[in-house]
Amino acid sequence: DGNSQLSAYERKRLKNLTENAKFFAALKLHEVSAKLQQITTKSQSNITKRAKPKKAKDEMVRRRSMRLQRIDPSGVPMLEVPAQPEAEEYPQVPAGPLPMIPEDEVESSKLAENLLAMWMRISEGKANSSGKYTPDMKRYQDSLSRMVLSEENIKKVVKSRVSSMAIHPSESLLFVAAGDKFGQIGLWNVDCKSEEGAHVFVPHNFLVSCMHFSPFNPAHLLSLSDDTLRCGDVTRAVFDEICRGEDFSSFAFLEDTASTVIVGHWDGKVAVVDRRIPGTSPELSADIGFKRTRTVHVHPVNKQYFLAAGSVDVCIYDVRCLKPTGNKPVSTLKGHTKSVASAYFSPVTGNRVVTVCADDMLRVYDTTSLLLDAAVLSTVRHNNNTGRWLTRFQAVWDPKQEDCFVVGSMARPRQIEVFQDTGKLLHSFSNLDCLGSVCSINVVHPTKNILVGSNSSGRLHVF
């Protein structure tokens, strides 16, 4: 057979190939394939495309109203009105000093004269800064429980979401300022029950992130926006421009005379501004190594130290050692895992710091020694997830109580909470009939049992 020289394996392989070839030839697969191809070709040739139906000539036309056809009801076509450019709802505020004229009055401020005169009058007397400290916690809780909210003490003071507040230290009248996200500042004489008790001014172009009455002269209201730091001087009825820049976030007074301030920037820097020096530029700009500086606060006793809170950083710095770059903190408050919304020294001794963090924690630190890293005294699990439509919570100390602070709450019924520095919840301010919204920003009167809470619609609630 000619295969005698092949090995046994190769002869077996050739035999298998031959048998397989005979088997497939017997199946006649090529004939089946040809038939299938013939059937397929014939089927495709028989397919006919359906003709598109023609539109009926007498199809009913869709009815359009006379308003859409721009035809007057009498049948006469209306004239084409050229499109008018939309007017800016909030015109840009110019640089430099601005007259203290309410938003709804263009030429005169007749309606606000009484309000400004009242502000000037209550600022003439020396405020009692000693406060009414209550060492007995039971008595303090009793005083909190006696503070109530009524409908007459609720008022919409600004047009939009409240981002900052300040309360005048006067004990004779209750006077509150609120800033919103559109640069408006609302001034409200709470004791005046008529509509003229509150007026709105627009000294800024952007969100008013921080406001304080001057502790030395409460006739001055300092307010900070993204690009300007202004001083509302009621004695001259003008909003002076103190400093102009970019990305301002917060400020605090460096001394009791309020002549110099420390200003935080959203890009992480801080600046020192001296109000006595002409011009609108800071005297010093320092990079403290933060990605963002959200709040700054000065120690109540040792004024050379200030507290800065940023992304996850909370540190204490010495303003005397600030330089353009390479600044190192004297103390660090560790433990935050997400962005910090605020950090403030306790009002009398500064031996405590309370922080609000996006990791849903309130933390209290021991800052008795400013030259060592602060230890955590207590932590409170607290829902700080305010979302994008609410101002972030800030925990602020009661100026009359060294060891107690106030913070907004997401709990229902809506409430404002008071905690002790041990983490104990002392009291919750609420009113089912009058308080139905979250009060993110709160401020406490320095000498009287008065609390003001503000919500995202520009409404203030006074307990």
URQUIDA-V686584 format. One record per pair of residues at least 24 apart in sequence whose ideal C-beta (glycine too) atoms are under 6 Angstrom apart, sorted by sequence separation. I is the first residue (numbers start at 0). J is the second residue. D is the distance in Angstrom with one decimal. If there is no record, write none. Layout:
I;J;D / I;J;D
This chain:
223;247;5.3 / 267;291;5.5 / 311;335;4.8 / 359;383;5.3 / 158;183;5.9 / 267;292;5.5 / 157;183;4.8 / 180;206;4.3 / 265;291;5.6 / 313;339;5.7 / 357;383;6.0 / 415;441;5.7 / 434;460;5.9 / 202;229;5.2 / 223;250;5.1 / 382;409;4.4 / 157;185;4.1 / 264;292;5.7 / 310;338;5.2 / 355;383;5.9 / 156;185;3.5 / 178;207;2.7 / 263;292;3.8 / 313;342;4.9 / 242;272;4.8 / 156;187;4.9 / 308;339;4.4 / 407;438;5.0 / 178;210;5.4 / 263;295;4.2 / 332;364;5.0 / 407;439;4.8 / 241;274;5.6 / 361;394;6.0 / 176;210;5.8 / 261;295;5.2 / 308;342;3.8 / 428;462;5.2 / 202;238;4.1 / 243;279;4.2 / 285;321;4.3 / 306;342;5.4 / 405;441;5.1 / 242;279;5.4 / 355;392;5.2 / 415;452;5.0 / 286;324;5.0 / 405;443;5.9 / 240;279;5.7 / 242;281;5.9 / 287;326;4.9 / 330;369;5.6 / 355;394;5.0 / 208;248;5.7 / 209;249;4.4 / 156;197;5.2 / 209;250;5.5 / 215;256;4.8 / 285;326;5.6 / 313;354;5.8 / 329;370;5.6 / 331;372;5.0 / 332;373;4.8 / 334;375;5.9 / 353;394;4.7 / 126;168;3.8 / 182;224;5.9 / 215;257;4.7 / 330;372;5.7 / 154;197;5.9 / 214;257;5.9 / 330;373;5.8 / 379;422;4.7 / 162;206;5.2 / 163;207;5.3 / 176;220;5.7 / 178;222;6.0 / 213;257;4.3 / 248;292;5.9 / 251;295;5.1 / 253;297;5.7 / 261;305;5.2 / 377;421;5.4 / 162;207;5.7 / 163;208;5.9 / 165;210;4.2 / 167;212;5.6 / 248;293;5.7 / 249;294;4.7 / 251;296;5.1 / 299;344;6.0 / 377;422;3.7 / 162;208;5.8 / 163;209;5.3 / 165;211;5.5 / 249;295;5.3 / 251;297;4.6 / 298;344;5.5 / 397;443;4.9 / 163;210;4.6 / 165;212;5.3 / 294;341;4.8 / 296;343;4.9 / 299;346;5.9 / 392;439;5.7 / 398;445;4.2 / 121;169;3.9 / 254;302;5.6 / 296;344;5.6 / 389;437;5.6 / 168;217;5.7 / 253;302;5.9 / 300;349;5.5 / 390;439;4.0 / 121;171;5.8 / 167;217;5.7 / 299;349;4.9 / 346;396;4.9 / 389;439;5.3 / 390;440;5.7 / 121;172;5.3 / 298;349;4.5 / 340;391;4.2 / 345;396;5.4 / 353;404;5.0 / 341;393;3.9 / 346;398;4.7 / 315;369;5.9 / 347;401;4.5 / 345;401;5.4 / 363;420;4.8 / 304;369;5.6 / 389;455;5.2 / 351;420;5.3 / 117;188;5.7 / 114;188;5.8 / 114;198;5.7 / 110;195;5.8 / 111;198;4.5 / 89;181;5.7 / 122;217;4.6 / 122;218;3.8 / 101;198;4.3 / 102;199;4.6 / 101;200;5.9 / 102;201;5.2 / 97;202;5.5 / 92;204;5.0 / 91;204;5.9 / 119;233;5.0 / 118;233;4.7 / 115;233;5.4 / 99;236;4.1 / 99;237;5.8 / 96;237;5.1 / 97;238;4.3 / 96;239;5.3 / 95;240;5.7 / 162;390;5.4 / 132;399;6.0 / 130;398;5.8 / 131;399;5.3 / 130;399;4.3 / 189;461;5.6 / 164;440;5.3 / 166;442;4.8 / 170;446;5.8 / 175;451;5.5 / 177;453;5.8 / 168;445;5.1 / 164;442;4.6 / 166;444;5.5 / 179;457;5.8 / 161;440;5.5 / 153;433;6.0 / 148;430;4.4 / 143;426;4.1 / 150;433;5.8 / 140;425;5.5 / 148;433;5.0 / 140;426;6.0 / 164;453;5.7 / 161;453;3.7 / 160;455;4.3 / 161;457;6.0 / 159;457;5.7 / 158;457;5.6 / 157;457;4.1 / 146;448;5.5 / 155;457;5.2 / 155;458;4.8 / 156;459;5.2 / 154;459;5.8 / 142;448;5.3 / 153;460;5.3 / 152;461;4.0 / 148;460;5.7 / 148;462;5.0 / 130;446;5.6 / 146;462;4.4 / 127;446;5.5
